[in-house]
């Protein structure tokens, strides 16, 4: 496939592709906006949204509990990233 062919496909499907991004962008905004407004180790809605966005569904409950406890403990540290947690 040439660059021109790919550009044509993307241009023709722009609306469809953008529609597919609405939910993930909303989930990401909630993840960032609510991080410092709740106790992420206990807030079920935050945890569910985060786990859905970052696809943590395969992780067991104990692993998730530990992960969100670390995230809560470290969220005020400016040098901590989601990757590090």
C-alpha positions in Angstrom: 0.0 0.0 0.0 1.4 3.4 -1.0 1.2 6.5 1.2 -1.3 8.0 -1.1 -3.6 4.9 -0.9 -3.3 5.0 2.9 -4.1 8.7 3.0 -7.2 8.1 0.8 -8.4 5.4 3.1 -7.9 7.5 6.2 -9.5 10.5 4.6 -12.6 8.5 3.6 -13.0 6.9 7.0 -12.2 10.0 9.2 -15.6 10.2 10.8 -15.7 6.5 11.6 -12.2 6.5 13.0 -12.9 9.6 15.2 -16.1 8.0 16.5 -14.0 5.1 17.7 -11.8 7.4 19.8 -14.6 9.1 21.7 -14.9 6.5 24.5 -11.1 6.0 25.0 -10.5 9.8 25.1 -13.3 10.1 27.7 -11.9 7.3 29.8 -8.4 8.9 29.6 -9.8 12.3 30.7 -11.6 10.8 33.7 -8.4 8.9 34.6 -6.4 12.1 34.7 -9.0 14.5 36.0 -10.0 12.3 39.0 -6.6 11.0 40.0 -6.1 13.7 42.6 -9.8 14.0 43.5 -10.4 10.6 45.1 -8.7 7.8 46.9 -7.9 5.6 43.9 -7.2 2.6 46.1 -10.9 2.6 47.2 -12.9 4.4 44.5 -14.5 1.6 42.5 -15.6 3.8 39.6 -12.1 5.2 39.2 -10.6 1.8 39.4 -13.1 0.4 36.8 -12.5 3.2 34.4 -8.7 3.0 34.8 -8.7 -0.8 34.4 -10.9 -0.6 31.3 -8.7 2.1 29.7 -5.4 0.4 30.5 -6.8 -3.1 29.9 -6.1 -4.5 33.3 -9.1 -7.0 33.0 -6.7 -10.0 33.0 -5.2 -9.0 36.3 -6.4 -10.7 39.4 -8.0 -8.7 42.3 -5.0 -9.0 44.6 -2.7 -7.6 41.9 -5.1 -4.7 41.3 -5.5 -3.9 45.0 -1.7 -3.7 45.3 -1.4 -1.6 42.1 -4.0 0.9 43.2 -2.6 1.1 46.7 0.8 2.0 45.2 -0.8 4.5 42.8 -2.6 6.2 45.7 0.6 6.3 47.8 2.7 7.7 45.0 0.3 10.0 43.1 1.6 13.2 44.8 5.2 12.4 43.7 5.7 14.4 40.5 8.4 12.0 39.4 6.2 9.0 39.4 4.5 7.8 36.2 1.9 5.2 35.5 4.6 3.0 34.0 6.6 3.1 37.2 3.7 2.1 39.4 
